[in-house]
């Protein structure tokens, strides 16, 4: 709570690629957090701006305020970050 709200941006080439990371983020985030998924650079979605894929695969970016951690590509890494 002291660190402020957590935001998780999950990018992937399609919904299937993002699915596991989105599910993990939704189950692991605390109250008041935001989880958003979509293709990289989705028009009109600032949280997904400048969040590229990692080795052409889906990636999750955990952000606190305006600062995001390095992207993770597995549900285990994402759970550890949250």
N, C-alpha and C positions, 0 to 999 in steps of 0.2 A: 504494500500500500504506500509506503514512503517513497518508492521510486516512481509512483504515478502509474497511469494505465499502461497496459501492455497492448501492443498492436502486433498482429501476425499477418504478414503478407505472404500468400502462397501463390507462386507462379508456376505455370506448366503449359505445355503446348495444347492440352485438351483436358476436359473434365476428368477423364479416367486417370490421367497422369497425376492430377492434383488430389484425387480422392483420399488416399491414405493420409497424406500430410494434413489435409483439411480436417479430417475426422480426429486425428491426434491432437491438433491445435484446439479444436472445439471442446474436447474432453479435458485438456490440460490447462486451459486458461482460467484465471481467477475472475471473480465478478468485476464487471466494469471494463473488461478487456474487449478487444475488437479482433475478429478473424475475418479476413477477406481473401478470396481467391479469384484468379482469372488468368488470362494470357498476359505475358509481359507487355508493358506499355499500353494497357487497356485505356482507350480514350475516355477521358473524364473521370478516371480513378487515380487520384494522386498517390495513394498508398502503394500502388503497383508500378508507379513511374520509377525508372532507373533500377529496376529489380530484374536482372536478366536470369535466364535459365543457367544451370550449372552443368556443363558437359552435355548440353541438349536435353537435360532431365529436369523434372520439377524440383523446386527449391522453396524453402520456407525462410523468411526473414523475420526475426523477432526484434521488435523495436520498442524502445522506451523513450517517450517524447519524440525528439527528432533524430535520435541516434539508433541505428540498427546494428545488430551483431552480424558476424559473417553468416552467410546462408548455410543451411543444413539441408541434407537431401534424404535423410532417413527419419522414420518416426521415432527411433530410439534417441537420436541426437536432439530432435525437437522436444521430446519429453524432458530431457536433461536441461534444456534451455528454459523451459517453462517452470 
